[in-house]
């Protein structure tokens, strides 16, 4: 390769950045590819961090998408520990933290999202942790062994997944959630209640409508988490999981349009024909919901990375995959497909008491989403149904004898 060849520079070494680089080579791109990652590690999977990696079931090597040799073999210039501080779209050049610059022909912003910080007194004390990177988990693991009372702030996926691990390790765990129920942003009241009961059966204390006002302690460690109603919870370790904020700083500073994410079209193009974006940092007008949304999921990041690569290489394939997500807590696998916004009816398929069931969500009688717990077949069939625009009736979905597979076959 020569210096005059086309060059794609990808900012971000997460799922979207890695997938873009891999897919560019898969699509036959022959120009130079530079992949810039802020962390000192080759791109790796994040979902196992709060589960298998923390439990010691997966090591750093197995977290990696590919061994370092892969990038050499595929002529991908992987630069870890590299921070981009500016984008000059007129000159098509990046400014790096070390003072150097890097030109590009096509730029891909895969900057992801950063943890939302808890803005209360004491939030910076030793013993307060966030969980997003390998280094975060290594720091948590170093203290978790000796911790006895753990307080988790936030009952979303990350908070509850960590709570499950801590409980399995024999810790006294309390989860404080500001809203009236756990995972309220993503699941129905019935599923919130089911997961609350599950955690409580493992000894976890779930406290909702709990507004944290202060973390008290000394220079060495946290001691107590205090809520605005005066209630306090002893803690020698606090893990905060209150959501993320899309990392749009570079895009905004360069004048690109952002609205809770870098705005891209269905081909992951920004308004600048030389700049693309993919992953948690993007907002896209998704055909499934018919409005601008930002998705936080591995599936979205991977699919958008593939879309970027296809667009750059002239093999345009619009991003229109039905969204899907998952969470592992104890021996439960929650798999979600679709978006239930505006749903007006929900039915249960299976038996919640057995821990194997699905909740089908409808809007005006049309299937919009399925949340499955330990029923992978429902999830797989649901993805196919929603992608094909097919819908059982609510009565059919609730009938365990009705075959979703047959419905797909009949339509085919």
Sine and cosine of phi, psi and omega as CSV:
sin_phi,cos_phi,sin_psi,cos_psi,sin_omega,cos_omega
0.00,0.00,0.58,-0.82,-0.03,-1.00
-0.92,-0.40,0.20,-0.98,-0.03,-1.00
-0.93,0.36,-0.29,0.96,-0.01,-1.00
-1.00,0.01,-0.08,1.00,0.00,-1.00
-0.95,0.31,0.40,-0.92,0.06,-1.00
-0.86,0.52,0.51,-0.86,-0.07,-1.00
-0.66,-0.75,0.78,-0.62,0.13,-0.99
-0.96,-0.29,0.80,-0.61,0.08,-1.00
-0.93,-0.37,0.79,-0.61,-0.03,-1.00
-0.93,-0.37,0.84,-0.55,0.01,-1.00
-0.98,-0.19,0.94,-0.33,-0.01,-1.00
0.82,-0.58,0.84,-0.54,-0.06,-1.00
-0.97,-0.26,0.47,0.88,0.05,-1.00
-1.00,0.00,-0.37,-0.93,-0.05,-1.00
-0.85,0.52,-0.74,0.68,-0.06,-1.00
-0.92,0.40,-0.68,0.73,-0.01,-1.00
-0.90,0.44,-0.74,0.67,0.03,-1.00
-0.86,0.51,-0.73,0.68,-0.07,-1.00
-0.89,0.45,-0.61,0.79,0.04,-1.00
-0.88,0.48,-0.73,0.68,-0.01,-1.00
-0.89,0.46,-0.73,0.68,0.00,-1.00
-0.88,0.48,-0.70,0.71,-0.07,-1.00
-0.95,0.32,-0.50,0.87,0.09,-1.00
-0.86,0.51,-0.72,0.69,0.04,-1.00
-0.92,0.39,-0.62,0.79,0.03,-1.00
-0.90,0.44,-0.51,0.86,0.02,-1.00
-1.00,0.09,0.02,1.00,0.07,-1.00
1.00,-0.04,0.22,0.97,0.02,-1.00
-0.91,0.41,0.77,-0.64,-0.09,-1.00
-0.94,-0.35,-0.06,1.00,0.01,-1.00
-0.97,0.22,-0.10,-1.00,0.00,-1.00
-0.98,0.20,0.61,-0.79,0.07,-1.00
-0.81,-0.58,0.83,-0.56,0.08,-1.00
-0.89,-0.46,0.81,-0.58,-0.02,-1.00
-0.91,-0.41,0.90,-0.43,-0.07,-1.00
-0.97,-0.25,0.86,-0.51,0.03,-1.00
-0.88,-0.48,0.69,-0.73,-0.02,-1.00
-0.97,0.25,-0.44,0.90,-0.01,-1.00
-1.00,0.07,0.32,-0.95,-0.03,-1.00
-0.99,0.13,0.31,0.95,-0.07,-1.00
-0.85,-0.52,0.46,-0.89,0.18,-0.98
-0.89,0.46,0.43,-0.90,-0.03,-1.00
-0.77,0.64,0.67,-0.74,-0.07,-1.00
-0.61,-0.79,0.26,-0.96,0.02,-1.00
-0.97,0.24,0.72,-0.70,0.04,-1.00
-1.00,-0.06,-0.58,0.82,-0.06,-1.00
-0.79,0.61,-0.62,0.79,-0.03,-1.00
-0.94,0.33,-0.21,0.98,-0.10,-1.00
-0.84,0.54,-0.72,0.70,-0.07,-1.00
-0.99,0.13,0.01,1.00,-0.07,-1.00
-0.76,-0.65,-1.00,-0.06,-0.15,-0.99
-0.88,0.47,-0.64,0.77,-0.02,-1.00
-0.93,0.37,-0.69,0.73,0.00,-1.00
-0.90,0.43,-0.55,0.83,0.02,-1.00
-0.98,0.17,-0.13,0.99,0.00,-1.00
1.00,0.09,0.20,0.98,-0.02,-1.00
-1.00,0.08,-0.27,0.96,0.03,-1.00
-0.72,-0.69,0.74,-0.68,0.02,-1.00
-0.99,-0.15,0.04,-1.00,-0.06,-1.00
-0.86,0.51,-0.63,0.78,-0.04,-1.00
-0.89,0.45,-0.66,0.75,-0.03,-1.00
-0.97,0.26,-0.29,0.96,0.08,-1.00
-0.94,0.33,-0.49,0.87,-0.11,-0.99
-0.90,0.43,0.63,-0.78,0.12,-0.99
-0.90,0.44,-0.69,0.73,0.00,-1.00
-0.58,-0.81,0.46,-0.89,0.15,-0.99
-0.93,0.37,0.38,-0.93,-0.05,-1.00
-0.84,0.55,-0.51,0.86,-0.03,-1.00
-0.88,0.47,-0.48,0.88,0.01,-1.00
-0.84,0.54,-0.68,0.73,-0.06,-1.00
-0.93,0.38,-0.61,0.80,0.08,-1.00
-0.91,0.42,-0.72,0.69,-0.04,-1.00
-0.89,0.46,-0.48,0.88,-0.04,-1.00
-0.96,-0.28,0.30,0.95,0.07,-1.00
0.80,0.60,0.70,0.71,0.11,-0.99
-0.96,-0.29,0.89,-0.45,-0.03,-1.00
-0.98,0.17,1.00,-0.08,-0.01,-1.00
-1.00,0.04,0.86,-0.50,0.03,-1.00
-0.87,-0.49,0.97,-0.24,0.00,-1.00
-1.00,0.03,0.27,-0.96,0.00,-1.00
0.88,0.47,0.52,0.86,-0.07,-1.00
-0.90,-0.43,0.80,-0.60,-0.01,-1.00
-0.93,-0.38,0.80,-0.60,0.07,-1.00
-1.00,-0.06,0.77,-0.64,-0.05,-1.00
-0.94,-0.34,-0.26,0.97,-0.01,-1.00
-0.36,-0.93,0.42,-0.91,0.09,-1.00
-0.81,-0.59,0.86,-0.51,0.09,-1.00
-0.97,-0.24,0.99,-0.12,-0.09,-1.00
-0.94,0.33,-0.49,0.87,0.01,-1.00
-0.91,0.41,-0.67,0.74,0.00,-1.00
-1.00,-0.02,-0.12,0.99,-0.10,-1.00
0.79,0.62,0.89,0.46,-0.07,-1.00
-0.55,-0.84,0.57,-0.82,0.06,-1.00
-0.96,-0.28,0.64,-0.77,0.14,-0.99
-0.99,-0.14,0.78,-0.63,-0.04,-1.00
-0.98,-0.20,0.37,-0.93,-0.06,-1.00
-0.87,0.49,-0.49,0.87,-0.02,-1.00
-0.98,0.18,0.08,1.00,0.05,-1.00
1.00,-0.07,-0.14,0.99,0.02,-1.00
-1.00,0.05,0.19,-0.98,0.05,-1.00
-0.82,-0.57,0.36,-0.93,-0.05,-1.00
-0.66,-0.75,0.89,-0.46,-0.01,-1.00
-0.98,0.20,0.37,-0.93,0.07,-1.00
-0.58,-0.81,0.45,-0.89,0.21,-0.98
-1.00,-0.07,-0.71,0.70,0.08,-1.00
-0.80,-0.60,0.73,-0.69,-0.01,-1.00
-0.91,-0.41,0.70,-0.71,0.06,-1.00
-0.88,-0.48,0.88,-0.47,0.06,-1.00
-1.00,-0.05,0.94,-0.35,0.03,-1.00
-0.81,-0.59,0.81,0.58,-0.19,-0.98
-0.99,0.13,-0.12,0.99,0.11,-0.99
0.93,0.36,-0.58,-0.81,-0.04,-1.00
-0.63,-0.78,0.43,-0.90,0.04,-1.00
-0.92,-0.38,0.41,-0.91,-0.05,-1.00
-0.91,0.41,0.67,-0.74,0.12,-0.99
-0.96,0.28,0.82,-0.58,-0.07,-1.00
-1.00,0.05,0.56,-0.83,0.04,-1.00
-0.98,0.19,0.86,-0.51,-0.09,-1.00
-0.98,-0.20,0.95,0.32,0.06,-1.00
-0.68,-0.74,0.38,-0.93,0.07,-1.00
-0.84,0.54,0.69,-0.73,0.03,-1.00
1.00,0.01,-0.02,1.00,-0.05,-1.00
-0.92,0.40,-0.29,0.96,-0.01,-1.00
-0.99,-0.13,0.10,1.00,-0.02,-1.00
-0.90,0.44,0.44,-0.90,0.15,-0.99
-0.87,0.49,0.68,-0.73,-0.02,-1.00
0.98,-0.18,-0.04,1.00,0.09,-1.00
-0.97,-0.23,0.82,-0.58,-0.13,-0.99
-0.79,-0.62,0.43,-0.90,0.20,-0.98
-0.87,-0.50,0.40,-0.92,-0.11,-0.99
-0.80,-0.60,0.98,-0.18,0.03,-1.00
-0.62,-0.79,-0.58,0.82,-0.10,-0.99
-0.89,-0.46,0.16,-0.99,0.09,-1.00
-0.84,0.54,-0.71,0.70,-0.02,-1.00
-0.89,0.45,-0.62,0.79,0.07,-1.00
-0.84,0.55,-0.75,0.66,-0.07,-1.00
-0.93,0.37,-0.59,0.80,0.05,-1.00
-0.88,0.47,-0.64,0.77,0.03,-1.00
-0.92,0.39,-0.65,0.76,0.04,-1.00
-0.89,0.47,-0.72,0.69,-0.04,-1.00
-0.88,0.47,-0.60,0.80,-0.02,-1.00
-0.89,0.46,-0.51,0.86,-0.01,-1.00
-0.99,-0.15,-0.42,0.91,-0.09,-1.00
-0.89,0.46,-0.52,0.86,-0.03,-1.00
-0.86,0.51,-0.59,0.81,-0.04,-1.00
-0.98,-0.19,-0.17,0.99,0.00,-1.00
-0.94,0.34,0.54,-0.84,0.07,-1.00
-0.88,-0.47,-0.65,0.76,0.00,-1.00
-0.91,-0.41,0.91,-0.41,-0.06,-1.00
-0.92,-0.39,0.77,-0.63,0.11,-0.99
-0.93,-0.37,0.79,-0.62,0.05,-1.00
-0.95,-0.30,0.81,-0.59,0.02,-1.00
-0.97,-0.24,0.94,-0.34,-0.04,-1.00
0.92,-0.38,0.83,-0.56,-0.03,-1.00
-0.92,-0.39,0.73,0.68,0.19,-0.98
-1.00,0.00,-0.28,-0.96,-0.02,-1.00
-0.84,0.55,-0.80,0.61,-0.09,-1.00
-0.88,0.47,-0.73,0.68,-0.03,-1.00
-0.87,0.49,-0.72,0.70,-0.03,-1.00
-0.96,0.29,-0.56,0.83,0.06,-1.00
-0.90,0.44,-0.68,0.73,0.04,-1.00
-0.92,0.39,-0.65,0.76,0.02,-1.00
-0.85,0.52,-0.64,0.76,0.02,-1.00
-0.89,0.45,-0.68,0.73,0.01,-1.00
-0.90,0.43,-0.73,0.69,-0.02,-1.00
-0.88,0.48,-0.64,0.76,0.03,-1.00
-0.90,0.43,-0.65,0.76,0.02,-1.00
-0.91,0.41,-0.41,0.91,0.04,-1.00
-1.00,0.01,0.12,0.99,0.11,-0.99
1.00,0.06,0.28,0.96,-0.01,-1.00
-1.00,0.09,0.42,-0.91,0.12,-0.99
-1.00,0.08,0.95,-0.33,-0.19,-0.98
-0.90,-0.43,0.75,-0.66,0.14,-0.99
-0.85,-0.53,0.75,-0.66,0.04,-1.00
-0.94,-0.34,0.82,-0.57,0.03,-1.00
-0.95,-0.31,0.84,-0.54,-0.04,-1.00
-0.83,-0.55,0.77,-0.64,-0.08,-1.00
-0.95,0.30,-0.44,0.90,-0.04,-1.00
-1.00,-0.02,0.10,-1.00,-0.06,-1.00
-0.94,0.33,-0.20,0.98,-0.04,-1.00
-0.41,-0.91,0.31,-0.95,-0.04,-1.00
-0.96,0.27,0.51,-0.86,0.02,-1.00
0.75,0.67,0.59,0.81,-0.13,-0.99
-0.90,0.44,-0.41,0.91,-0.03,-1.00
-0.97,0.26,-0.34,0.94,-0.17,-0.98
-0.81,-0.59,-0.32,0.95,-0.04,-1.00
-0.80,-0.60,0.25,-0.97,-0.02,-1.00
-0.97,0.25,0.25,-0.97,0.08,-1.00
-0.84,0.54,-0.59,0.81,0.00,-1.00
-0.90,0.44,-0.68,0.73,0.02,-1.00
-0.95,0.31,-0.57,0.82,0.08,-1.00
-0.85,0.53,-0.71,0.70,-0.01,-1.00
-0.91,0.42,-0.65,0.76,0.01,-1.00
-0.87,0.49,-0.73,0.68,-0.03,-1.00
-0.95,0.31,-0.52,0.86,0.10,-1.00
-0.88,0.47,-0.73,0.68,0.02,-1.00
-0.88,0.48,-0.64,0.76,0.00,-1.00
-0.88,0.48,-0.75,0.67,-0.01,-1.00
-0.90,0.44,-0.67,0.74,0.00,-1.00
-0.90,0.43,-0.53,0.85,0.03,-1.00
-0.93,0.38,-0.32,0.95,0.06,-1.00
-0.99,-0.15,0.20,0.98,0.08,-1.00
1.00,0.00,0.06,1.00,0.00,-1.00
-0.99,0.12,0.70,-0.71,0.07,-1.00
-1.00,-0.08,0.86,-0.51,0.01,-1.00
-0.97,-0.25,0.84,-0.55,0.02,-1.00
-0.84,-0.54,0.92,-0.39,0.01,-1.00
-0.99,-0.14,0.17,-0.99,-0.10,-1.00
0.81,0.58,0.58,0.81,-0.04,-1.00
-0.96,-0.29,0.95,-0.32,0.00,-1.00
-0.99,-0.14,0.95,-0.33,-0.01,-1.00
-0.95,0.33,0.76,-0.65,-0.02,-1.00
-0.92,-0.39,-0.33,0.94,-0.05,-1.00
-0.25,-0.97,0.53,-0.85,0.21,-0.98
-0.90,-0.43,0.87,-0.48,-0.07,-1.00
-0.98,-0.21,0.47,-0.88,0.02,-1.00
0.14,-0.99,-0.34,-0.94,0.05,-1.00
-0.81,-0.59,-0.15,-0.99,-0.08,-1.00
-0.91,0.41,-0.32,0.95,-0.05,-1.00
-1.00,-0.07,-0.53,0.85,-0.14,-0.99
-0.26,-0.97,0.31,-0.95,0.14,-0.99
-0.97,0.25,0.40,-0.92,0.04,-1.00
-0.76,-0.65,-0.58,0.82,-0.12,-0.99
-0.49,-0.87,0.60,-0.80,0.17,-0.99
-0.96,-0.29,0.81,-0.58,-0.09,-1.00
-0.93,-0.37,0.71,-0.70,0.05,-1.00
-0.98,-0.20,0.27,-0.96,-0.12,-0.99
-0.93,0.36,-0.23,0.97,0.08,-1.00
-1.00,0.00,0.11,0.99,0.03,-1.00
1.00,-0.05,-0.19,0.98,0.03,-1.00
-0.93,0.38,0.65,-0.76,0.02,-1.00
-0.79,-0.61,0.47,-0.88,-0.06,-1.00
-0.75,-0.66,0.88,-0.48,0.01,-1.00
-0.90,0.43,0.62,-0.79,-0.04,-1.00
-0.43,-0.90,0.67,-0.74,0.21,-0.98
-0.94,-0.34,0.11,0.99,0.07,-1.00
-0.35,-0.94,0.70,-0.71,0.00,-1.00
-0.78,-0.63,0.77,-0.63,0.09,-1.00
-0.89,-0.46,0.81,-0.59,-0.08,-1.00
-0.97,-0.26,0.80,-0.60,0.08,-1.00
-0.66,-0.76,0.98,0.19,-0.10,-1.00
-0.92,-0.40,0.49,0.87,0.08,-1.00
0.98,-0.20,0.00,-1.00,-0.04,-1.00
-0.76,-0.65,0.28,-0.96,0.04,-1.00
-0.84,-0.54,0.78,-0.63,0.00,-1.00
-0.87,0.50,0.68,-0.74,-0.02,-1.00
-1.00,0.06,1.00,0.01,-0.06,-1.00
-0.94,-0.33,0.18,0.98,-0.12,-0.99
-0.84,0.55,-0.74,0.67,-0.01,-1.00
-0.89,0.46,-0.68,0.73,-0.02,-1.00
-0.90,0.43,-0.73,0.69,-0.02,-1.00
-0.90,0.44,-0.69,0.73,-0.01,-1.00
-0.90,0.44,-0.45,0.89,0.00,-1.00
-1.00,-0.01,0.01,1.00,0.07,-1.00
1.00,-0.01,0.18,0.98,0.04,-1.00
-0.98,0.19,0.55,-0.83,-0.02,-1.00
-0.94,0.34,0.73,-0.69,0.02,-1.00
-0.69,-0.72,0.58,-0.81,0.08,-1.00
-0.47,-0.88,1.00,-0.01,-0.16,-0.99
0.80,0.60,0.66,0.75,-0.05,-1.00
0.62,-0.79,0.36,-0.93,0.08,-1.00
-0.95,0.30,0.84,-0.54,-0.08,-1.00
-0.97,0.26,0.83,-0.56,0.04,-1.00
-0.77,-0.64,0.34,-0.94,0.08,-1.00
-1.00,0.01,-0.15,-0.99,-0.08,-1.00
-0.94,0.35,-0.17,0.99,0.06,-1.00
-0.96,-0.27,0.23,0.97,0.03,-1.00
0.90,0.44,0.48,0.88,0.07,-1.00
-1.00,-0.08,0.65,-0.76,0.19,-0.98
-1.00,0.08,-0.09,-1.00,0.03,-1.00
-0.93,0.36,-0.32,0.95,0.06,-1.00
-1.00,-0.01,0.86,-0.51,-0.06,-1.00
-0.90,0.44,-0.22,0.98,0.01,-1.00
-0.98,-0.21,0.05,1.00,-0.06,-1.00
-0.80,-0.61,0.78,-0.62,0.05,-1.00
-0.87,-0.50,0.24,-0.97,0.08,-1.00
-0.54,-0.84,0.48,-0.88,-0.05,-1.00
-0.46,-0.89,0.52,-0.86,0.13,-0.99
0.99,-0.12,-0.40,-0.92,-0.11,-0.99
-0.89,0.46,-0.30,0.95,-0.04,-1.00
-0.99,0.11,-0.06,1.00,-0.14,-0.99
-0.96,-0.26,0.43,-0.90,0.17,-0.98
-0.82,-0.57,0.77,-0.64,-0.12,-0.99
-0.70,-0.71,0.58,-0.82,0.10,-0.99
-0.98,0.21,0.99,-0.11,-0.14,-0.99
-1.00,0.09,0.76,-0.65,-0.04,-1.00
-0.90,0.43,-0.39,0.92,-0.04,-1.00
-0.94,0.35,-0.55,0.84,-0.01,-1.00
-0.93,-0.36,-0.23,0.97,0.07,-1.00
0.95,0.32,0.46,0.89,0.03,-1.00
-0.42,-0.91,0.16,-0.99,0.02,-1.00
-0.96,0.27,0.83,-0.56,0.03,-1.00
-0.65,-0.76,0.37,-0.93,0.15,-0.99
-0.87,-0.49,0.78,-0.63,-0.04,-1.00
-0.94,-0.34,0.63,-0.77,0.06,-1.00
-0.91,-0.41,1.00,-0.06,-0.01,-1.00
-0.32,-0.95,0.44,-0.90,0.09,-1.00
-0.87,0.50,-0.69,0.72,-0.03,-1.00
-0.85,0.52,-0.72,0.70,-0.01,-1.00
-0.89,0.45,-0.70,0.71,-0.01,-1.00
-0.89,0.46,-0.69,0.72,-0.01,-1.00
-0.92,0.40,-0.72,0.70,-0.03,-1.00
-0.91,0.42,-0.63,0.77,0.03,-1.00
-0.93,0.36,-0.58,0.82,0.09,-1.00
-0.87,0.49,-0.66,0.75,0.04,-1.00
-0.91,0.41,-0.62,0.78,0.00,-1.00
-0.90,0.43,-0.68,0.73,0.04,-1.00
-0.85,0.53,-0.74,0.67,-0.02,-1.00
-0.87,0.49,-0.67,0.74,0.01,-1.00
-0.90,0.43,-0.63,0.78,-0.01,-1.00
-0.92,0.38,-0.71,0.70,-0.01,-1.00
-0.88,0.48,-0.60,0.80,-0.05,-1.00
-1.00,0.01,0.11,0.99,0.05,-1.00
0.99,0.17,0.26,0.97,0.02,-1.00
-0.94,-0.33,0.78,0.63,-0.20,-0.98
-0.79,0.61,0.82,-0.57,0.08,-1.00
-0.71,-0.71,0.93,-0.36,-0.10,-1.00
-0.90,0.44,0.54,-0.84,0.06,-1.00
-0.99,0.14,0.92,-0.38,-0.02,-1.00
-0.60,-0.80,0.35,0.94,-0.02,-1.00
-0.90,0.43,0.69,-0.73,0.10,-1.00
-0.90,0.44,0.79,-0.61,-0.07,-1.00
-0.89,0.46,0.61,-0.79,0.13,-0.99
-0.57,-0.82,0.45,-0.90,-0.13,-0.99
-0.58,-0.81,0.18,-0.98,0.11,-0.99
-0.40,-0.92,0.32,-0.95,0.09,-1.00
-0.50,-0.87,0.69,-0.72,0.06,-1.00
-0.95,-0.31,0.84,-0.55,0.05,-1.00
-0.69,-0.73,0.88,-0.48,-0.12,-0.99
0.83,0.56,-0.78,-0.62,0.01,-1.00
-0.99,-0.15,0.34,0.94,-0.01,-1.00
-0.97,-0.26,0.75,-0.66,0.13,-0.99
-0.93,-0.38,0.93,-0.38,0.09,-1.00
-1.00,-0.04,0.86,-0.51,0.03,-1.00
-0.86,-0.51,0.77,-0.64,-0.10,-0.99
-0.82,-0.58,0.67,-0.74,0.07,-1.00
-0.67,-0.74,0.63,-0.78,-0.05,-1.00
1.00,0.06,-0.05,-1.00,0.04,-1.00
-0.71,-0.71,0.77,-0.63,-0.14,-0.99
-1.00,-0.02,0.25,0.97,-0.02,-1.00
-0.77,0.64,0.79,-0.61,0.06,-1.00
0.97,0.23,0.15,0.99,0.01,-1.00
-0.89,0.45,0.59,-0.81,-0.04,-1.00
-0.84,-0.55,0.01,1.00,0.02,-1.00
-0.42,-0.91,0.63,-0.78,0.04,-1.00
-0.64,-0.77,0.63,-0.78,0.02,-1.00
-0.75,-0.66,0.46,-0.89,0.01,-1.00
-0.98,-0.18,0.72,-0.69,0.11,-0.99
-0.91,-0.42,0.85,-0.53,-0.10,-1.00
0.98,-0.18,-0.27,-0.96,-0.11,-0.99
-0.80,-0.59,0.91,-0.41,-0.01,-1.00
-0.87,0.49,-0.53,0.85,-0.04,-1.00
-0.91,0.41,-0.40,0.91,0.02,-1.00
-1.00,0.04,-0.18,0.98,-0.06,-1.00
0.97,0.23,0.27,0.96,0.05,-1.00
-0.73,-0.68,0.99,-0.17,-0.08,-1.00
-0.32,-0.95,0.23,-0.97,0.10,-0.99
-0.72,-0.69,0.54,-0.84,0.12,-0.99
-0.92,-0.39,0.86,-0.50,0.00,-1.00
-0.99,-0.12,0.77,-0.64,-0.05,-1.00
-0.93,-0.36,0.75,-0.67,-0.05,-1.00
-0.84,-0.55,0.46,-0.89,0.18,-0.98
-0.77,-0.64,0.90,-0.44,-0.07,-1.00
0.81,0.59,0.65,0.76,0.07,-1.00
0.99,0.14,0.03,1.00,-0.04,-1.00
-0.94,-0.33,0.75,-0.66,-0.02,-1.00
-0.88,0.48,0.76,-0.65,0.01,-1.00
-0.85,-0.53,-0.42,0.91,-0.04,-1.00
-0.26,-0.96,0.40,-0.92,0.09,-1.00
-0.69,-0.73,0.78,-0.62,0.11,-0.99
-0.93,-0.37,0.89,-0.46,-0.09,-1.00
-0.91,-0.42,0.69,-0.72,0.09,-1.00
-0.89,-0.45,0.92,-0.39,0.01,-1.00
0.80,0.59,0.56,0.83,0.14,-0.99
-0.74,-0.68,0.95,0.30,-0.09,-1.00
-0.87,0.49,-0.51,0.86,-0.01,-1.00
-0.90,0.44,-0.66,0.76,0.05,-1.00
-0.86,0.51,-0.64,0.77,-0.02,-1.00
-0.91,0.42,-0.74,0.67,-0.02,-1.00
-0.89,0.45,-0.72,0.70,0.01,-1.00
-0.92,0.40,-0.59,0.81,0.03,-1.00
-0.90,0.45,-0.64,0.77,0.05,-1.00
-0.87,0.49,-0.65,0.76,0.01,-1.00
-0.93,0.36,-0.66,0.75,0.01,-1.00
-0.88,0.48,-0.76,0.65,-0.05,-1.00
-0.92,0.39,-0.61,0.79,0.03,-1.00
-0.90,0.43,-0.54,0.84,-0.02,-1.00
-1.00,0.02,-0.07,1.00,-0.04,-1.00
0.95,0.30,0.45,0.89,-0.01,-1.00
-0.98,-0.18,0.48,-0.88,-0.02,-1.00
-0.55,-0.84,0.81,-0.58,0.23,-0.97
-0.95,0.30,0.27,-0.96,0.15,-0.99
-0.97,0.22,0.33,-0.94,0.08,-1.00
-0.83,0.56,-0.60,0.80,0.00,-1.00
-0.92,0.40,-0.65,0.76,0.04,-1.00
-0.91,0.41,-0.68,0.74,-0.02,-1.00
-0.89,0.46,-0.57,0.82,-0.03,-1.00
-0.98,0.18,-0.24,0.97,-0.04,-1.00
-1.00,0.05,0.93,-0.37,-0.04,-1.00
-0.90,0.44,-0.32,0.95,0.01,-1.00
-1.00,0.03,-0.18,0.98,0.03,-1.00
-0.98,0.18,0.75,-0.66,-0.09,-1.00
-1.00,-0.06,0.92,-0.39,0.10,-0.99
-0.92,0.39,-0.57,0.82,0.02,-1.00
-0.88,0.47,-0.67,0.75,0.02,-1.00
-0.91,0.42,-0.59,0.81,0.04,-1.00
-0.88,0.48,-0.67,0.75,0.05,-1.00
-0.91,0.42,-0.68,0.74,-0.02,-1.00
-0.90,0.43,-0.65,0.76,0.01,-1.00
-0.89,0.45,-0.66,0.75,0.00,-1.00
-0.92,0.39,-0.60,0.80,0.00,-1.00
-0.91,0.41,0.00,0.00,0.00,0.00
